[in-house]
């Protein structure tokens, strides 16, 4: 065995740690719905501002711990142009996500958001000519059918703006995924921090007032640190020890948890067409993920 190989007891421990991080990230991601539904009086822009303020502070502290204060300027410069594009796209996605949550059901937002890997693949094909396998095209077609089912349901129930905002969210995140992948050898959390700054600045300009009640301020802190900050930090930590395909699969846990939390806390039940459309989207993800994992080459230590 080569000298770079790890001992038998080390690798399972690192993998288990990575899996725990990714599952925990998915759990925190799923909390968005109950938190948004619990706000009392803050308008969308004010909520956005305080959420991003808490998120940005948390990510900067984590980056300072990871790179040291002296290393912060260098790690931000290292993201390059792709990082700046990702920051703008993800900043737009951050803003659209919260307003989508306010305009339609959590289940619709989450199921549409689950198609982000397909959107990223389509963008990579259109922009950089990345070849797509036939199974990816098939999975995208299946996922599109599921989205159309939910969109039709949303239009008939007056939730069209929420569907549109959900699509904007997923397109922004898809662009972000393509940009981050182009710098896979670097720490791209600084680009995520810049996205928080973009959303913060836009919200500061658009908000009618930054005044917020104590109740909503505490919720905004949980929204920015626990729901948003924890998910990105945990994914950054866990993805180093878990293959990308398995990260995507484990991350889909929120598809079950997010609608469940709002059903248990505020009685928000997804409609029949939403459940059918969501099941179609999940089947597309399962098809793509299963094929990807079977084709994945063994990992060298």
Rosetta silent file (secondary structure, phi, psi, omega in degrees, C-alpha in Angstrom):
SEQUENCE: XXXXXXXXXXXXXXXXXXXXXXXXXXXXXXXXXXXXXXXXXXXXXXXXXXXXXXXXXXXXXXXXXXXXXXXXXXXXXXXXXXXXXXXXXXXXXXXXXXXXXXXXXXXXXXXXXXXXXXXXXXXXXXXXXXXXXXXXXXXXXXXXXXXXXXXXXXXXXXXXXXXXXXXXXXXXXXXXXXXXXXXXXXXXXXXXXXXXXXXXXXXXXXXXXXXXXXXXXXXXXXXXXXXXXXXXXXXXXXXXXXXXXXXXXXXXXXXXXXXXXXXXXXXXXXXXXXXXXXXXXXXXXXXXXXXXXXXXXXXXX
SCORE:     score description
SCORE:     0.000 S_00000001
   1 L     0.000  141.886 -176.795    0.000    0.000    0.000 S_00000001
   2 L   -70.001  162.853 -177.717    1.308    3.484   -0.825 S_00000001
   3 L   -69.431  -20.347 -179.566    2.456    5.871    1.858 S_00000001
   4 L   -81.231   -9.389 -177.589   -0.447    8.220    1.153 S_00000001
   5 L   -69.527  145.432  178.194   -3.007    5.581    2.146 S_00000001
   6 L   -88.016  158.608  178.388   -4.839    6.164    5.389 S_00000001
   7 L   -70.660  158.375 -175.086   -5.051    3.609    8.149 S_00000001
   8 H   -58.237  -30.310 -176.110   -8.141    1.397    8.280 S_00000001
   9 H   -85.736  -15.656 -174.441   -9.576    3.230   11.244 S_00000001
  10 H   -77.856  -48.385 -171.413   -9.106    6.774    9.944 S_00000001
  11 H   -61.881  -47.206  177.564  -11.161    6.851    6.759 S_00000001
  12 H   -58.269  -36.363 -179.856  -14.488    5.567    8.190 S_00000001
  13 H   -64.602  -44.185 -179.951  -14.183    8.159   10.977 S_00000001
  14 H   -65.836  -39.717  179.287  -13.683   10.987    8.483 S_00000001
  15 H   -65.001  -43.786  178.881  -16.527    9.719    6.299 S_00000001
  16 H   -62.324  -39.767  177.176  -18.881    9.451    9.271 S_00000001
  17 H   -62.751  -44.243  179.317  -17.925   12.977   10.304 S_00000001
  18 H   -63.217  -44.122  178.767  -18.599   14.249    6.773 S_00000001
  19 H   -61.296  -43.233  179.813  -21.962   12.482    6.577 S_00000001
  20 H   -61.724  -40.530  179.186  -22.965   13.921    9.966 S_00000001
  21 H   -63.783  -45.605 -176.178  -22.044   17.441    8.793 S_00000001
  22 H   -68.299  -40.976  177.822  -24.018   17.154    5.534 S_00000001
  23 H   -64.323  -41.609  178.188  -27.103   15.676    7.227 S_00000001
  24 H   -63.031  -39.589  177.522  -26.969   18.412    9.876 S_00000001
  25 H   -60.718  -42.652  179.065  -26.697   21.036    7.125 S_00000001
  26 H   -63.385  -37.832  177.885  -29.796   19.622    5.459 S_00000001
  27 H   -62.119  -48.694 -179.088  -31.648   19.771    8.779 S_00000001
  28 H   -64.770  -36.198  177.334  -30.785   23.446    9.313 S_00000001
  29 H   -59.774  -37.693 -175.160  -31.721   24.232    5.702 S_00000001
  30 L   -71.376   -8.969 -175.975  -35.180   22.771    6.275 S_00000001
  31 L   -82.618   -3.833 -175.192  -35.943   25.230    9.101 S_00000001
  32 H   -58.015  -45.488 -175.970  -36.518   28.195    6.757 S_00000001
  33 H   -57.724  -56.584  179.492  -40.281   27.668    6.459 S_00000001
  34 H   -58.937  -35.452 -179.901  -41.198   27.682   10.169 S_00000001
  35 H   -66.653  -46.626  179.325  -38.905   30.668   10.798 S_00000001
  36 H   -61.442  -41.788 -178.491  -40.447   32.754    7.988 S_00000001
  37 H   -68.331  -19.370 -176.579  -43.972   31.850    9.132 S_00000001
  38 H   -87.482  -11.030  179.335  -43.117   32.916   12.712 S_00000001
  39 L   -65.937  141.505 -174.681  -42.245   36.528   11.885 S_00000001
  40 L   -93.561  -52.579 -170.556  -44.798   38.973   13.284 S_00000001
  41 L  -135.494  -12.291 -176.144  -44.426   42.356   11.610 S_00000001
  42 L   -66.528  132.640  175.697  -41.156   42.702    9.688 S_00000001
  43 L   -76.394  169.908 -172.997  -41.642   43.325    5.974 S_00000001
  44 H   -58.791  -41.465 -177.317  -39.682   41.245    3.479 S_00000001
  45 H   -71.354  -39.105  177.524  -36.867   43.742    2.884 S_00000001
  46 H   -65.066  -42.024  175.911  -36.312   44.451    6.577 S_00000001
  47 H   -59.824  -44.596  179.234  -36.259   40.716    7.239 S_00000001
  48 H   -58.368  -45.949 -175.937  -33.755   40.274    4.409 S_00000001
  49 H   -59.507  -51.434 -175.874  -31.465   42.965    5.812 S_00000001
  50 H   -71.562  -32.941  174.555  -31.224   41.545    9.328 S_00000001
  51 H   -60.673  -48.195 -178.083  -30.971   37.975    8.121 S_00000001
  52 H   -70.247  -31.580  177.527  -28.004   38.856    5.904 S_00000001
  53 H   -62.842  -46.685  178.100  -26.405   41.015    8.600 S_00000001
  54 H   -66.054  -42.062 -179.602  -26.347   38.073   11.012 S_00000001
  55 H   -63.042  -45.425 -177.878  -25.278   35.652    8.278 S_00000001
  56 H   -63.995  -42.813  177.583  -22.445   37.876    7.080 S_00000001
  57 H   -60.746  -42.301 -178.706  -21.122   38.373   10.604 S_00000001
  58 H   -65.875  -46.069 -179.004  -21.202   34.633   11.276 S_00000001
  59 H   -65.635  -38.535  178.434  -19.436   33.676    8.019 S_00000001
  60 H   -64.763  -39.250  176.237  -16.752   36.335    8.516 S_00000001
  61 H   -63.266  -41.758  179.165  -16.033   34.998   12.005 S_00000001
  62 H   -64.736  -42.666  179.510  -15.759   31.471   10.622 S_00000001
  63 H   -65.714  -36.808  177.470  -13.430   32.601    7.824 S_00000001
  64 H   -64.919  -38.181  177.019  -11.293   34.520   10.338 S_00000001
  65 H   -68.087  -36.785 -175.200  -11.017   31.353   12.439 S_00000001
  66 H   -77.606  -40.104 -173.856  -10.214   29.263    9.382 S_00000001
  67 H  -112.107  -11.981 -173.169   -7.690   31.559    7.671 S_00000001
  68 L    82.980  151.885 -178.393   -6.702   34.022   10.372 S_00000001
  69 H   -59.804  -38.091 -178.984   -7.372   37.749   10.206 S_00000001
  70 H   -67.625  -25.314 -177.715   -4.233   38.299    8.135 S_00000001
  71 H   -88.940   -6.361 -176.730   -5.372   35.708    5.605 S_00000001
  72 H   -61.541  -48.433 -179.998   -8.846   37.149    5.005 S_00000001
  73 H   -57.799  -40.914 -179.235   -7.919   39.570    2.182 S_00000001
  74 H   -65.361  -40.658 -178.380   -6.070   36.829    0.321 S_00000001
  75 H   -70.064  -28.338  175.479   -8.900   34.295    0.558 S_00000001
  76 H   -73.641  -38.569  177.747  -11.354   36.868   -0.821 S_00000001
  77 H   -66.060  -30.159 -174.247   -9.042   37.714   -3.718 S_00000001
  78 L   -68.160  -17.970 -177.233   -8.628   34.014   -4.505 S_00000001
  79 L   -71.670  -23.596  175.295  -12.271   33.579   -5.569 S_00000001
  80 H    65.041 -165.952 -179.484  -11.572   35.542   -8.763 S_00000001
  81 H   -62.388  -42.462  176.960  -14.168   36.535  -11.352 S_00000001
  82 H   -56.887  -36.679  178.563  -16.204   33.292  -10.961 S_00000001
  83 H   -66.138  -37.472  178.558  -16.513   34.078   -7.263 S_00000001
  84 H   -68.597  -40.695  176.701  -17.809   37.571   -7.977 S_00000001
  85 H   -63.193  -43.368  178.444  -20.360   36.237  -10.470 S_00000001
  86 H   -61.134  -38.768 -179.182  -21.419   33.623   -7.916 S_00000001
  87 H   -62.487  -43.653  179.381  -21.781   36.324   -5.266 S_00000001
  88 H   -66.933  -46.290 -178.139  -24.189   38.363   -7.402 S_00000001
  89 H   -63.472  -43.786 -178.642  -26.185   35.292   -8.516 S_00000001
  90 H   -72.764  -32.959  175.400  -26.434   33.865   -5.000 S_00000001
  91 H   -60.479  -43.151  175.214  -27.248   37.277   -3.539 S_00000001
  92 H   -62.382  -41.826  179.321  -30.223   37.477   -5.908 S_00000001
  93 H   -62.562  -41.350  177.336  -31.135   33.910   -4.963 S_00000001
  94 H   -57.046  -47.329 -177.341  -31.037   34.779   -1.236 S_00000001
  95 H   -66.297  -47.761 -177.591  -33.473   37.653   -1.767 S_00000001
  96 H   -62.813  -35.101 -177.247  -35.822   35.745   -4.085 S_00000001
  97 H   -60.008  -47.893 -177.087  -35.930   32.757   -1.719 S_00000001
  98 H   -65.633  -43.477  179.070  -37.382   34.680    1.221 S_00000001
  99 H   -67.530  -31.768  175.286  -39.999   36.455   -0.897 S_00000001
 100 H   -63.820  -41.758  177.842  -40.897   33.117   -2.528 S_00000001
 101 H   -60.133  -33.617 -179.392  -41.485   31.670    0.949 S_00000001
 102 H   -78.458  -22.842 -171.480  -43.832   34.564    1.657 S_00000001
 103 H  -101.752  -13.396  179.977  -45.730   34.227   -1.627 S_00000001
 104 L  -150.325 -176.237 -176.718  -46.337   30.480   -1.880 S_00000001
 105 L   -75.546  153.325  178.306  -46.150   27.265    0.124 S_00000001
 106 H   -60.407  -39.755 -178.129  -42.883   25.988    1.568 S_00000001
 107 H   -59.514  -44.525  179.537  -43.344   22.683   -0.249 S_00000001
 108 H   -61.776  -45.670 -179.098  -43.456   24.361   -3.672 S_00000001
 109 H   -60.443  -43.930 -176.226  -40.336   26.433   -2.950 S_00000001
 110 H   -69.962  -43.988 -178.816  -38.403   23.419   -1.696 S_00000001
 111 H   -65.960  -40.380  176.989  -39.420   21.041   -4.496 S_00000001
 112 H   -67.096  -40.547  178.807  -38.612   23.613   -7.188 S_00000001
 113 H   -61.963  -26.023 -178.860  -35.348   24.421   -5.411 S_00000001
 114 L   -67.835  -13.627 -179.277  -34.371   20.755   -5.543 S_00000001
 115 L   -85.013    4.878 -176.169  -33.902   21.056   -9.306 S_00000001
 116 H   -56.126  -37.350  177.027  -30.828   23.305   -8.876 S_00000001
 117 H   -62.462  -34.767  178.116  -28.336   20.563   -9.944 S_00000001
 118 H   -69.242  -41.198  177.822  -30.238   20.183  -13.235 S_00000001
 119 H   -62.421  -41.342  178.498  -30.289   23.944  -13.765 S_00000001
 120 H   -62.571  -42.231  179.358  -26.549   24.043  -13.086 S_00000001
 121 H   -63.540  -40.121  179.975  -25.964   21.237  -15.598 S_00000001
 122 H   -66.837  -40.214  178.445  -28.049   23.061  -18.211 S_00000001
 123 H   -65.373  -42.701  179.052  -26.160   26.316  -17.634 S_00000001
 124 H   -62.638  -36.320  177.912  -22.816   24.511  -17.891 S_00000001
 125 H   -67.757  -42.549 -175.917  -23.954   22.937  -21.177 S_00000001
 126 H   -75.282  -35.807 -172.625  -25.133   26.259  -22.618 S_00000001
 127 H   -91.820  -45.542 -175.084  -22.223   28.435  -21.435 S_00000001
 128 H  -114.872    6.857  175.888  -19.134   26.232  -21.469 S_00000001
 129 L    70.139   24.730  178.701  -20.316   23.368  -23.672 S_00000001
 130 L   -67.333  128.402 -175.158  -20.130   20.733  -20.946 S_00000001
 131 L   -71.550  135.770  177.076  -21.491   17.475  -22.321 S_00000001
 132 L  -106.382  136.031  177.511  -24.637   16.108  -20.704 S_00000001
 133 L   -74.015  153.366  179.017  -25.361   12.399  -20.535 S_00000001
 134 H   -54.074  -36.500 -179.093  -28.694   11.143  -21.907 S_00000001
 135 H   -65.824  -30.424  178.018  -29.820   10.209  -18.390 S_00000001
 136 H   -68.579  -43.156  176.106  -29.294   13.846  -17.306 S_00000001
 137 H   -60.072  -42.628  179.384  -31.512   15.102  -20.135 S_00000001
 138 H   -62.945  -44.614 -179.711  -34.146   12.535  -19.157 S_00000001
 139 H   -63.971  -39.243  177.936  -33.966   13.530  -15.483 S_00000001
 140 H   -64.603  -39.561  178.740  -34.270   17.219  -16.387 S_00000001
 141 H   -64.177  -41.283  178.345  -37.336   16.506  -18.530 S_00000001
 142 H   -64.301  -44.929  179.910  -38.948   14.581  -15.665 S_00000001
 143 H   -62.586  -38.735  178.623  -38.121   17.371  -13.185 S_00000001
 144 H   -62.500  -38.950  177.617  -39.576   19.979  -15.570 S_00000001
 145 H   -61.467  -40.895  177.849  -42.828   18.015  -15.698 S_00000001
 146 H   -64.556  -40.811  178.426  -42.973   18.121  -11.905 S_00000001
 147 H   -64.561  -41.096  179.589  -42.349   21.874  -11.850 S_00000001
 148 H   -62.961  -37.137  176.255  -45.077   22.450  -14.451 S_00000001
 149 H   -60.896  -45.694 -179.504  -47.537   20.526  -12.293 S_00000001
 150 H   -69.995  -35.649  178.611  -46.717   22.734   -9.302 S_00000001
 151 H   -64.575  -42.583  177.795  -46.736   25.881  -11.439 S_00000001
 152 H   -61.120  -41.450  177.946  -50.199   25.051  -12.763 S_00000001
 153 H   -64.789  -40.190 -179.284  -51.413   24.497   -9.224 S_00000001
 154 H   -66.956  -38.696 -179.513  -49.820   27.777   -8.107 S_00000001
 155 H   -66.155  -38.817 -179.782  -51.392   29.800  -10.915 S_00000001
 156 H   -72.337  -20.820 -179.394  -54.876   28.505  -10.140 S_00000001
 157 L  -105.375   12.918  177.129  -54.454   29.349   -6.450 S_00000001
 158 L    75.992   21.687 -178.024  -53.014   32.837   -6.975 S_00000001
 159 L  -109.127   23.441 -179.526  -49.453   31.843   -6.099 S_00000001
 160 H   -55.602  -46.313  178.539  -47.909   32.626   -9.486 S_00000001
 161 H   -58.130  -37.123  178.706  -45.463   35.249   -8.106 S_00000001
 162 H   -64.987  -38.918  177.350  -44.209   32.706   -5.577 S_00000001
 163 H   -64.373  -44.322  179.748  -43.578   30.168   -8.330 S_00000001
 164 H   -61.838  -43.596  178.867  -41.690   32.767  -10.392 S_00000001
 165 H   -65.174  -34.725  176.908  -39.567   33.773   -7.398 S_00000001
 166 H   -64.631  -40.020  177.966  -38.819   30.108   -6.704 S_00000001
 167 H   -65.747  -41.539  176.755  -37.589   29.714  -10.287 S_00000001
 168 H   -60.806  -40.708  178.151  -35.410   32.831   -9.910 S_00000001
 169 H   -58.733  -47.271 -174.859  -34.012   31.336   -6.714 S_00000001
 170 H   -73.138  -32.979  176.453  -33.074   28.072   -8.365 S_00000001
 171 H   -67.436  -43.519  177.420  -31.563   29.737  -11.463 S_00000001
 172 H   -60.557  -40.977  179.021  -29.427   31.977   -9.263 S_00000001
 173 H   -70.143  -35.066  177.177  -28.260   28.993   -7.264 S_00000001
 174 H   -62.463  -43.837  176.144  -27.588   27.045  -10.465 S_00000001
 175 H   -60.080  -41.213  179.587  -25.315   29.825  -11.744 S_00000001
 176 H   -61.297  -43.645 -179.625  -23.581   29.800   -8.360 S_00000001
 177 H   -60.177  -42.538  179.576  -22.941   26.051   -8.528 S_00000001
 178 H   -63.569  -44.248 -179.475  -21.301   26.370  -11.961 S_00000001
 179 H   -65.210  -43.557 -178.552  -19.078   29.231  -10.782 S_00000001
 180 H   -66.594  -34.765  179.428  -18.049   27.497   -7.568 S_00000001
 181 H   -65.501  -29.300 -179.959  -17.224   24.305   -9.442 S_00000001
 182 L   -72.294  -12.588  177.010  -14.790   26.219  -11.634 S_00000001
 183 L  -124.637   43.126 -174.763  -12.800   27.026   -8.483 S_00000001
 184 L   -65.219  -18.584 -179.247  -13.159   23.654   -6.771 S_00000001
 185 L   -85.633    1.733 -177.066   -9.518   23.748   -5.658 S_00000001
 186 L  -124.977  159.951  174.574  -10.095   26.853   -3.525 S_00000001
 187 L   -75.550  113.223 -176.758  -12.128   27.819   -0.477 S_00000001
 188 L  -101.257    9.794  174.718  -15.173   29.511   -1.997 S_00000001
 189 H   -59.786  -32.805  174.457  -16.897   30.415    1.275 S_00000001
 190 H   -57.346  -34.282  176.645  -15.667   34.013    0.779 S_00000001
 191 H   -65.562  -36.795  176.466  -17.856   34.132   -2.355 S_00000001
 192 H   -64.520  -40.492  177.360  -20.813   33.030   -0.207 S_00000001
 193 H   -61.967  -41.451  177.972  -19.980   35.833    2.229 S_00000001
 194 H   -63.352  -34.712  176.291  -19.937   38.314   -0.661 S_00000001
 195 H   -62.188  -41.212  175.462  -23.386   37.036   -1.685 S_00000001
 196 H   -61.331  -37.101  178.607  -24.602   37.889    1.796 S_00000001
 197 H   -67.092  -41.113  177.547  -23.130   41.369    1.377 S_00000001
 198 H   -59.097  -49.253 -179.783  -24.905   41.826   -1.979 S_00000001
 199 H   -63.956  -36.080  179.016  -28.255   40.839   -0.461 S_00000001
 200 H   -64.075  -46.676 -177.718  -27.576   43.062    2.564 S_00000001
 201 H   -65.946  -43.572  178.535  -26.854   46.156    0.467 S_00000001
 202 H   -61.190  -42.918 -179.284  -29.871   45.625   -1.808 S_00000001
 203 H   -67.086  -36.783  179.612  -32.127   45.149    1.210 S_00000001
 204 H   -62.810  -36.205  179.475  -30.740   48.238    2.954 S_00000001
 205 H   -75.791  -39.983 -173.070  -31.714   50.348   -0.065 S_00000001
 206 H   -84.089  -24.352 -175.237  -35.113   48.730   -0.648 S_00000001
 207 L   -67.261  132.856  176.841  -36.323   48.403    2.966 S_00000001
 208 L   -66.068  -28.128  178.083  -38.838   51.092    4.008 S_00000001
 209 L  -160.618  147.370  176.422  -37.335   50.929    7.487 S_00000001
 210 L   -96.496    3.188  177.602  -34.707   48.862    9.273 S_00000001
 211 L   -66.840  139.970 -176.051  -36.629   49.061   12.546 S_00000001
 212 L  -149.631  144.400 -179.988  -37.571   45.612   13.824 S_00000001
 213 L   -71.067  162.285  179.682  -39.248   44.238   16.925 S_00000001
 214 H   -62.032  -40.571  179.356  -37.293   42.255   19.514 S_00000001
 215 H   -59.897  -48.618 -178.085  -39.221   39.095   18.582 S_00000001
 216 H   -71.732  -29.099  177.767  -38.430   39.452   14.883 S_00000001
 217 H   -65.262  -42.373  177.792  -34.816   40.453   15.612 S_00000001
 218 H   -64.813  -41.843  177.754  -34.233   37.180   17.467 S_00000001
 219 H   -63.853  -39.606  178.085  -35.871   35.246   14.619 S_00000001
 220 H   -62.798  -35.839  176.620  -33.697   37.091   12.084 S_00000001
 221 H   -64.341  -44.280  177.795  -30.638   36.016   14.069 S_00000001
 222 H   -65.033  -37.866 -179.901  -31.778   32.393   13.962 S_00000001
 223 H   -65.054  -41.610 -176.561  -32.584   32.769   10.251 S_00000001
 224 H   -80.747  -39.451 -175.412  -29.159   34.204    9.423 S_00000001
 225 H   -91.129  -55.224 -173.541  -26.920   32.159   11.716 S_00000001
 226 H   -74.503  -53.360 -174.902  -28.656   28.849   12.386 S_00000001
 227 H   -73.784  -44.394 -174.807  -30.650   28.296    9.186 S_00000001
 228 H   -94.893  -48.644 -177.352  -28.319   29.935    6.638 S_00000001
 229 H   -65.085  -48.706 -178.273  -24.894   30.158    8.272 S_00000001
 230 H   -59.858  -38.788 -175.945  -24.783   26.674    9.772 S_00000001
 231 H   -64.407  -41.329 -178.405  -25.817   25.021    6.510 S_00000001
 232 H   -73.202  -38.597  178.177  -22.970   26.548    4.486 S_00000001
 233 H   -65.664  -44.725 -178.939  -20.316   25.981    7.149 S_00000001
 234 H   -66.499  -38.321  176.584  -21.383   22.369    7.684 S_00000001
 235 H   -65.031  -41.451  179.028  -21.472   21.660    3.947 S_00000001
 236 H   -61.694  -37.665  179.657  -18.002   23.214    3.598 S_00000001
 237 H   -76.046  -42.880 -174.910  -16.705   20.980    6.394 S_00000001
 238 H   -76.430  -32.912 -175.599  -18.521   17.803    5.393 S_00000001
 239 L   -65.571  -17.373  178.474  -17.993   17.941    1.630 S_00000001
 240 L   -71.732  -18.821 -174.462  -14.251   17.432    2.141 S_00000001
 241 L  -119.329   -0.258 -178.064  -14.903   13.889    3.385 S_00000001
 242 L  -128.689  133.009  177.993  -17.973   12.819    1.374 S_00000001
 243 L   -56.691  149.476 -174.782  -18.149   12.372   -2.446 S_00000001
 244 H   -56.773  -41.084 -179.347  -20.127   15.059   -4.255 S_00000001
 245 H   -62.055  -38.170  179.257  -22.847   12.641   -5.394 S_00000001
 246 H   -73.927  -32.056  174.324  -23.480   11.517   -1.841 S_00000001
 247 H   -59.806  -44.557  179.852  -23.520   15.127   -0.631 S_00000001
 248 H   -62.392  -41.771 -179.960  -26.318   15.812   -3.138 S_00000001
 249 H   -65.624  -47.327 -178.777  -28.268   12.755   -1.993 S_00000001
 250 H   -64.743  -32.936  179.687  -27.923   13.518    1.724 S_00000001
 251 H   -67.356  -19.252 -179.700  -28.869   17.132    1.074 S_00000001
 252 L   -74.561   -2.231  176.321  -32.228   16.024   -0.299 S_00000001
 253 L   -56.562  -30.842 -178.785  -33.317   15.221    3.255 S_00000001
 254 H   -65.767  -20.936  178.545  -34.798   18.726    3.389 S_00000001
 255 H   -62.415  -29.560  177.112  -37.366   17.722    0.753 S_00000001
 256 H   -89.312  -43.249 -172.292  -39.061   15.683    3.447 S_00000001
 257 H   -71.533  -43.147 -173.646  -38.270   17.832    6.489 S_00000001
 258 H   -59.358  -51.178  177.236  -39.142   21.322    5.202 S_00000001
 259 H   -65.409  -29.517 -179.485  -42.832   20.623    4.364 S_00000001
 260 H   -65.876  -43.282 -177.666  -43.087   18.511    7.525 S_00000001
 261 H   -62.400  -44.543 -178.111  -41.998   21.334    9.854 S_00000001
 262 H   -72.279  -27.327  175.637  -44.540   23.860    8.517 S_00000001
 263 H   -68.560  -41.469 -178.707  -47.279   21.224    8.604 S_00000001
 264 H   -73.701  -34.199 -173.201  -46.512   20.460   12.272 S_00000001
 265 H   -91.738  -40.793 -176.378  -46.007   24.088   13.364 S_00000001
 266 H  -124.379    5.756  177.087  -48.524   26.162   11.388 S_00000001
 267 L    70.083   25.389  179.805  -50.714   23.528    9.745 S_00000001
 268 L   -83.186  107.188 -177.408  -49.595   24.375    6.202 S_00000001
 269 L  -100.379  131.178  176.516  -50.535   21.358    4.114 S_00000001
 270 L   -67.575  146.548  178.398  -49.223   20.948    0.554 S_00000001
 271 L   -72.801  168.388 -179.433  -51.893   20.515   -2.109 S_00000001
 272 H   -60.470  -45.981 -179.120  -52.361   17.262   -3.995 S_00000001
 273 H   -65.696  -33.072  176.585  -50.732   18.634   -7.171 S_00000001
 274 H   -64.169  -43.096  178.977  -47.794   19.947   -5.138 S_00000001
 275 H   -65.149  -41.674  178.642  -47.225   16.483   -3.678 S_00000001
 276 H   -64.446  -47.774  178.503  -47.520   14.858   -7.099 S_00000001
 277 H   -61.230  -40.353  177.591  -45.168   17.409   -8.670 S_00000001
 278 H   -63.713  -39.690  178.107  -42.754   17.016   -5.768 S_00000001
 279 H   -64.146  -37.145  177.956  -42.785   13.244   -6.146 S_00000001
 280 H   -65.394  -43.488  178.270  -41.971   13.638   -9.853 S_00000001
 281 H   -62.188  -44.884 -179.732  -39.044   15.958   -9.024 S_00000001
 282 H   -62.428  -38.433  178.546  -37.754   13.557   -6.364 S_00000001
 283 H   -64.639  -36.535  177.307  -37.934   10.655   -8.819 S_00000001
 284 H   -65.594  -42.295  178.581  -35.840   12.665  -11.305 S_00000001
 285 H   -64.114  -42.439  179.932  -33.258   13.407   -8.612 S_00000001
 286 H   -62.622  -41.022  178.640  -33.191    9.751   -7.554 S_00000001
 287 H   -61.682  -50.993 -178.413  -32.651    8.641  -11.161 S_00000001
 288 H   -62.932  -44.673 -176.913  -29.791   11.079  -11.741 S_00000001
 289 H   -66.690  -40.588 -179.671  -28.148   10.423   -8.370 S_00000001
 290 H   -62.577  -46.016  179.323  -28.341    6.645   -8.667 S_00000001
 291 H   -64.690  -40.370 -178.718  -26.697    6.635  -12.084 S_00000001
 292 H   -64.020  -42.041 -178.564  -24.056    9.144  -10.937 S_00000001
 293 H   -68.996  -35.312  179.237  -23.130    7.075   -7.892 S_00000001
 294 H   -68.909  -31.753 -177.785  -22.889    3.854   -9.925 S_00000001
 295 H   -87.397  -10.769 -175.735  -20.573    5.504  -12.450 S_00000001
 296 L   -64.465  130.445  178.705  -18.406    7.201   -9.859 S_00000001
 297 L   -70.344  153.117  177.096  -14.844    5.937   -9.943 S_00000001
 298 L   -60.114  144.488 -177.787  -13.339    4.600   -6.697 S_00000001
 299 L   -84.586  128.437  175.015  -11.765    7.307   -4.576 S_00000001
 300 L   -79.284  141.919 -178.212   -8.003    7.128   -4.143 S_00000001
 301 L   -61.228    0.000    0.000   -6.875    7.717   -0.562 S_00000001
